[in-house]
């Protein structure tokens, strides 16, 4: 069995002295996958995929952000700021797991989950992004509960071409330098083609 060595220090006498040591662990570090479901769905959406990832030797985490699942008590009042904090906490919980390589983290998101995933990539190291029909929202409505947004105004916003300079999520996409997979649904009226076009990475990025 392959092993890995890690140099550590052992504090003694209340930290007054530190003794050198080598921690030997089984196997190499493995990639971690964070799955973020869309608005109105549950973590069950990605549970089967997380299990498939685990069978391949990686670590997968699917969790329930506050208010995202339909019927959740906070569904009508939760804000994007609160959900971003949820996702940051989930990322940290994943990378704190023994054996997870913090330099090899993939974030997989659908719709609203994909939107939050792009912003996460500007706040934590992310190596891979997989975005299925990524949603887009106006920055000025950041603190407005997701369920209370003006849907007609939002759809008009999505049909236009938005600059990365004018949107936090698109700015994160433009700055991202990892590998990206973007999946568009052929007949999708909720996330129209302009959103997909503006979410893609710049020409220097690597898209699939």
C-alpha positions in Angstrom: 0.0 0.0 0.0 1.3 3.5 -0.9 2.0 5.8 2.0 2.7 9.5 2.3 5.0 11.3 4.8 4.3 14.7 6.4 6.7 16.6 8.5 5.2 17.8 11.8 6.2 19.2 15.1 5.1 17.9 18.5 4.6 20.7 21.1 5.7 19.8 24.6 5.6 21.6 28.0 2.8 23.9 26.9 4.5 24.7 23.6 7.8 25.8 25.0 9.6 23.2 22.9 8.7 21.6 19.6 10.0 18.2 18.6 10.4 17.2 15.0 8.4 14.2 13.7 7.2 12.5 10.6 3.5 11.6 10.2 3.1 8.6 7.9 -0.4 8.1 6.5 -1.9 5.5 4.2 -2.3 6.5 0.5 -2.0 9.8 -1.2 -4.3 12.8 -0.7 -7.5 12.6 -2.8 -9.6 15.2 -4.6 -12.7 16.5 -2.8 -16.0 17.3 -4.6 -18.6 19.7 -3.2 -22.1 19.4 -4.7 -24.5 22.3 -4.6 -28.2 21.7 -5.6 -30.5 24.1 -7.4 -33.2 26.2 -5.8 -36.1 24.2 -4.6 -34.3 20.8 -4.7 -32.6 18.8 -2.0 -29.1 17.3 -1.5 -30.6 14.0 -2.7 -30.2 15.4 -6.2 -26.4 14.8 -6.0 -26.2 12.0 -3.5 -25.9 9.2 -6.2 -23.2 11.2 -7.9 -21.3 11.7 -4.6 -21.4 8.0 -4.1 -20.0 7.4 -7.6 -17.2 9.9 -6.9 -16.4 8.0 -3.6 -16.3 4.7 -5.5 -13.6 6.3 -7.7 -11.5 7.1 -4.7 -12.5 10.7 -4.1 -14.4 12.4 -1.3 -17.9 13.9 -2.1 -20.0 16.2 0.1 -23.6 17.1 -0.6 -25.4 19.1 2.1 -28.5 21.2 2.7 -28.0 25.0 2.6 -30.5 27.0 4.6 -33.8 27.6 2.8 -32.8 26.1 -0.6 -35.0 23.0 -0.4 -38.7 23.7 -1.2 -40.7 23.4 2.0 -37.8 24.4 4.2 -38.9 26.8 7.0 -36.6 29.6 5.7 -37.4 29.0 2.0 -39.2 32.4 1.7 -36.7 34.5 3.7 -33.2 33.1 3.1 -30.8 35.4 1.3 -27.8 34.8 -1.0 -25.5 36.1 1.7 -26.7 33.4 4.1 -26.4 30.7 1.5 -22.9 31.8 0.5 -21.9 31.5 4.2 -23.4 28.0 4.2 -21.4 27.0 1.2 -18.1 28.5 2.6 -18.7 26.4 5.8 -19.3 23.3 3.7 -16.2 23.9 1.7 -14.1 24.3 4.8 -15.7 21.1 6.3 -14.7 19.2 3.2 -11.1 20.4 3.0 -10.7 19.8 6.7 -11.4 16.1 6.3 -8.3 13.8 6.6 -7.0 12.7 3.3 -8.7 15.5 1.2 -6.3 17.4 -1.0 -7.1 21.1 -0.5 -5.4 21.9 -3.8 -7.7 19.5 -5.7 -11.3 20.6 -5.0 -14.1 20.4 -7.5 -17.4 22.2 -7.1 -20.4 20.9 -9.0 -23.5 23.1 -9.0 -26.9 23.3 -10.7 -28.7 26.5 -11.5 -28.7 28.5 -8.2 -26.1 26.1 -6.8 -23.9 26.9 -9.9 -24.3 30.6 -9.3 -23.1 30.3 -5.7 -20.3 28.0 -6.8 -18.8 30.7 -9.1 -18.7 33.2 -6.2 -17.2 30.5 -3.9 -14.4 30.1 -6.5 -13.3 33.8 -5.8 -13.2 33.1 -2.0 -11.6 29.7 -1.7 -9.2 27.6 -3.9 -11.2 25.7 -6.5 -9.5 23.6 -9.2 -12.5 22.5 -11.2 -16.0 23.9 -11.7 -18.9 22.0 -13.2 -21.9 24.3 -13.8 -25.2 23.0 -15.1 -27.5 25.7 -16.3 -25.9 28.4 -14.1 -28.3 31.0 -12.9 -27.6 34.7 -12.8 -28.8 37.4 -10.4 -28.4 41.1 -10.0 -25.8 42.3 -7.4 -28.1 45.0 -6.1 -30.6 42.4 -4.9 -28.0 40.5 -2.9 -29.7 41.0 0.5 -33.3 40.5 -0.9 -34.7 37.0 0.0 -34.3 34.7 -3.0 -38.0 33.9 -3.1 -39.0 37.5 -3.1 -37.1 38.7 -6.2 -39.0 40.4 -9.0 -39.2 37.5 -11.5 -40.0 39.6 -14.6 -37.2 42.0 -13.9 -34.8 39.1 -13.3 -35.7 37.4 -16.6 -35.2 40.6 -18.5 -31.8 40.9 -16.8 -30.9 37.4 -17.9 -31.8 37.9 -21.5 -29.3 40.7 -21.9 -25.5 40.4 -22.1 -24.0 41.4 -18.7 -20.4 42.5 -18.3 -18.2 40.7 -15.7 -17.4 44.2 -14.4 -21.1 44.6 -13.4 -21.8 41.2 -11.8 -20.0 39.5 -8.9 -20.6 36.0 -10.2 -19.5 36.8 -13.8 -16.5 38.6 -12.4 -15.5 35.4 -10.5 -16.0 33.4 -13.8 -13.7 35.8 -15.7 -11.0 35.5 -13.0 -11.2 31.7 -12.7 -8.2 29.8 -14.1 -9.1 26.2 -13.4 -11.0 23.7 -15.7 -14.6 24.5 -16.3 -17.5 22.3 -17.6 -20.7 24.3 -18.5 -23.8 22.4 -19.3 -26.8 24.1 -21.1 -30.2 22.6 -21.3 -31.5 22.8 -24.9 -35.0 24.0 -24.0 -34.5 26.1 -20.9 -36.7 29.2 -20.5 -35.5 29.9 -17.0 -31.7 30.2 -17.8 -31.6 31.6 -21.3 -28.6 31.3 -23.7 -27.2 34.8 -22.9 -26.5 33.6 -19.3 -24.5 30.6 -20.5 -22.6 32.8 -23.0 -21.6 35.3 -20.3 -20.7 32.6 -17.7 -18.0 31.0 -19.8 -14.4 31.7 -19.0 -12.2 34.1 -20.9 -10.2 32.8 -23.9 -7.2 32.2 -21.6 -9.3 29.8 -19.5 -9.8 26.1 -20.1 -13.4 25.2 -20.9 -14.9 21.8 -21.7 
